[in-house]
Amino acid sequence: MFGAESDGVPSRCQVPSRVSASSESRQHSRSPPASLERMSENYEMRAIAPEVLKQLRITDDAGNPPRVVVEDEEGGSPMRCCLGRSRPHETIVLVSYAPLRRWAQETGATPGPYNEVGPVFIHPEECDGWTGPGIAEGIPGERRVLRAYSAEGNILGGRLLNDGEPTIEEGLAELYADPQVAAVHVRAVEFGCFLAETRRV
């Protein structure tokens, strides 16, 4: 899972613990209440947009070129271009990404001090991306944190997901129950890495 960068330095953006079969089963086997299921219609999960990926593969949001990483025999790094996981020994790239800044370019939001830039893994070439209802398979894990933002780009609150309690679906439904919430980001807890964006629809 912990691949080596091309210069031999271990990369530090991976989620440090793999989703265990038992915890993943708990997350997906629990059925949320009907009221929460209806709330899932209010948001959609998004990978990084293809046009943004093209830019990041040249120069990232910190002004640097992509850093090549070769995965080890486990693979499993979270890919933000397709919301899947890397394969063993796969060559991927590590780039800096500013999710709120990119969102603001589309919507006119002004995140200001919340304009974070952080490391994400993407494929070095165009991939299939991710589209579909619900939560992408590569996103659930043992520990996640949700951060909610207003349409103006201000942070409104968050939710810690610990060992599938609550599930991502339940946590998102709770946050989107607030009509002021326009977007919610999913992040890993230990490193704080950005995993995926959801937006109200």
C-alpha positions as CSV (number, residue, x, y, z in Angstrom):
1,M,0.0,0.0,0.0
2,F,2.8,2.4,0.8
3,G,4.5,2.9,-2.5
4,A,7.8,4.6,-3.1
5,E,8.2,7.8,-4.9
6,S,10.6,7.9,-7.8
7,D,13.3,9.4,-5.7
8,G,12.9,6.6,-3.1
9,V,11.1,8.7,-0.5
10,P,8.0,6.9,1.0
11,S,4.8,8.7,0.1
12,R,2.7,9.9,3.0
13,C,-0.7,10.5,1.5
14,Q,-2.1,7.0,1.6
15,V,-4.8,5.9,4.0
16,P,-2.8,4.1,6.7
17,S,-5.1,1.2,7.2
18,R,-6.8,-0.9,4.6
19,V,-10.6,-1.4,4.9
20,S,-11.0,-4.7,6.7
21,A,-13.6,-7.1,5.3
22,S,-15.5,-7.0,8.5
23,S,-15.7,-3.2,8.8
24,E,-16.5,-2.8,5.1
25,S,-19.3,-5.4,5.5
26,R,-20.7,-3.5,8.4
27,Q,-20.7,-0.2,6.5
28,H,-22.5,-1.7,3.5
29,S,-24.8,-4.2,5.2
30,R,-26.5,-1.7,7.5
31,S,-29.6,-0.2,6.0
32,P,-30.2,3.5,6.8
33,P,-33.6,4.7,7.8
34,A,-36.0,5.5,5.0
35,S,-35.7,9.2,5.8
36,L,-31.9,9.1,5.3
37,E,-32.2,7.1,2.1
38,R,-34.4,9.9,0.7
39,M,-31.7,12.4,1.7
40,S,-29.2,10.7,-0.6
41,E,-31.1,12.1,-3.5
42,N,-30.0,15.6,-2.4
43,Y,-26.3,15.1,-3.2
44,E,-23.9,13.4,-5.6
45,M,-20.4,12.2,-5.2
46,R,-17.8,13.5,-7.6
47,A,-14.3,12.5,-8.7
48,I,-11.9,15.3,-9.8
49,A,-13.2,16.7,-13.1
50,P,-11.5,15.5,-16.3
51,E,-10.6,19.0,-17.4
52,V,-9.0,19.7,-14.0
53,L,-7.0,16.4,-14.1
54,K,-5.5,17.5,-17.5
55,Q,-4.2,20.6,-15.8
56,L,-2.9,18.8,-12.7
57,R,-1.0,16.3,-14.8
58,I,1.1,19.3,-16.1
59,T,1.2,21.6,-13.1
60,D,-0.6,21.0,-9.8
61,D,-2.4,23.5,-7.6
62,A,0.8,24.3,-5.7
63,G,2.6,25.2,-9.0
64,N,4.7,22.0,-9.1
65,P,5.0,19.2,-11.6
66,P,3.5,15.8,-10.7
67,R,5.6,13.4,-8.6
68,V,5.8,9.9,-9.9
69,V,5.1,7.1,-7.4
70,V,5.5,3.4,-8.0
71,E,3.2,1.3,-5.8
72,D,4.5,-1.7,-3.8
73,E,3.2,-5.3,-3.9
74,E,-0.1,-4.2,-2.1
75,G,-1.2,-1.1,-3.9
76,G,-4.4,0.3,-2.5
77,S,-3.8,4.0,-2.7
78,P,-7.0,6.1,-3.1
79,M,-7.3,7.5,-6.6
80,R,-9.1,10.8,-6.8
81,C,-9.5,10.6,-10.6
82,C,-11.7,7.5,-10.5
83,L,-12.4,7.0,-6.8
84,G,-11.0,3.5,-7.0
85,R,-7.7,2.0,-5.6
86,S,-4.3,1.7,-7.2
87,R,-3.1,-1.8,-8.3
88,P,0.1,-3.5,-7.0
89,H,3.2,-2.1,-8.7
90,E,1.1,0.5,-10.6
91,T,2.7,3.8,-11.6
92,I,0.7,6.7,-10.4
93,V,1.3,10.4,-9.7
94,L,1.1,12.5,-6.5
95,V,-0.1,16.1,-7.0
96,S,-1.3,19.0,-4.9
97,Y,-5.0,19.7,-5.2
98,A,-7.2,22.6,-3.9
99,P,-10.8,21.3,-3.9
100,L,-12.5,24.4,-2.6
101,R,-10.5,26.7,-5.0
102,R,-11.6,24.5,-7.9
103,W,-15.2,24.6,-6.7
104,A,-15.0,28.4,-6.3
105,Q,-13.9,28.7,-9.9
106,E,-17.2,27.1,-10.9
107,T,-19.6,28.6,-8.4
108,G,-18.2,32.0,-7.4
109,A,-17.7,30.9,-3.8
110,T,-15.0,32.7,-1.8
111,P,-13.4,30.1,0.6
112,G,-10.7,32.4,1.7
113,P,-8.8,30.9,4.7
114,Y,-10.5,27.5,4.0
115,N,-8.8,27.3,0.6
116,E,-6.6,24.2,1.5
117,V,-4.1,22.6,-0.8
118,G,-3.2,19.0,-0.2
119,P,-1.8,15.8,-1.8
120,V,-3.9,13.5,-3.9
121,F,-3.1,10.5,-6.1
122,I,-4.3,10.4,-9.7
123,H,-3.5,8.3,-12.7
124,P,-0.8,9.7,-15.0
125,E,-3.0,9.2,-18.1
126,E,-6.7,9.6,-18.6
127,C,-8.7,6.9,-17.0
128,D,-12.4,5.9,-16.9
129,G,-13.2,8.3,-14.1
130,W,-16.2,7.6,-11.9
131,T,-19.9,8.3,-12.4
132,G,-22.8,6.7,-10.7
133,P,-25.3,7.0,-7.8
134,G,-24.3,6.4,-4.2
135,I,-20.9,6.1,-2.7
136,A,-17.9,5.0,-4.8
137,E,-16.5,1.6,-3.7
138,G,-13.0,3.0,-2.9
139,I,-14.2,5.7,-0.4
140,P,-15.5,3.9,2.7
141,G,-13.0,3.0,5.4
142,E,-12.6,2.5,9.1
143,R,-12.1,6.2,9.9
144,R,-13.3,9.1,7.9
145,V,-14.3,12.7,8.6
146,L,-16.9,14.7,6.7
147,R,-16.5,18.5,6.3
148,A,-19.6,20.6,5.3
149,Y,-19.3,23.9,3.5
150,S,-21.8,26.7,2.6
151,A,-22.4,28.0,-0.9
152,E,-20.1,30.9,0.1
153,G,-17.2,28.5,0.9
154,N,-17.4,28.8,4.7
155,I,-17.1,25.6,6.8
156,L,-20.3,24.8,8.6
157,G,-19.4,21.7,10.6
158,G,-18.3,18.1,10.3
159,R,-18.9,14.5,11.3
160,L,-16.4,11.9,12.5
161,L,-17.1,8.4,11.1
162,N,-15.4,5.8,13.3
163,D,-15.4,2.2,12.3
164,G,-18.5,2.7,10.2
165,E,-20.5,4.4,12.9
166,P,-22.3,6.2,11.4
167,T,-22.0,5.1,7.8
168,I,-20.9,7.6,5.2
169,E,-24.4,7.6,3.8
170,E,-25.9,8.4,7.2
171,G,-23.3,11.1,7.9
172,L,-23.9,12.8,4.6
173,A,-27.6,12.6,5.1
174,E,-27.3,14.3,8.5
175,L,-25.2,17.1,7.1
176,Y,-27.3,17.7,4.0
177,A,-30.4,18.0,6.2
178,D,-29.1,21.5,6.9
179,P,-30.3,23.6,3.9
180,Q,-27.2,25.8,4.2
181,V,-24.9,22.9,3.3
182,A,-23.9,23.1,-0.4
183,A,-20.9,20.7,-0.4
184,V,-19.4,18.0,1.9
185,H,-15.8,16.7,1.6
186,V,-14.8,13.2,2.6
187,R,-11.3,13.0,4.2
188,A,-9.1,10.4,5.8
189,V,-8.7,11.0,9.5
190,E,-5.0,10.3,10.2
191,F,-3.4,12.2,7.4
192,G,-6.4,14.5,6.6
193,C,-6.1,13.7,2.9
194,F,-9.0,14.7,0.6
195,L,-10.8,11.6,-0.7
196,A,-13.9,12.8,-2.5
197,E,-16.3,15.7,-2.9
198,T,-20.1,15.6,-2.7
199,R,-22.4,18.4,-3.8
200,R,-26.0,19.2,-3.3
201,V,-28.1,18.6,-6.4
